[in-house]
C-alpha cells in the first residue's frame, strides 16, 4: 500500500503509467517491490522518485518540487 503526498499537488504516474489520480493519494495498492513514482506538478515540471513497497505494510512518501 502506498500513501503519497506532493507539494505542490500533481498528477501521479506509477511505473510509467498515468494512475488517473492526483495527490494526495491515501490508498494505492501496489505489488511488493520497487516502483517509480512521477508527479507532474500542477505548476509545471515533474519529479520522479523510487518507492519500496513491502507486503503487508504501508509506505508513506512525500515528493516536493525542486526550485
Secondary structure, DSSP 8 states (H G I E B T S, - for coil): -EEEEEES-EEEEETTEEEEEES-EEEE---SEEEEEEEEETTS-EEEEEEEE-TT--EEEEEE---
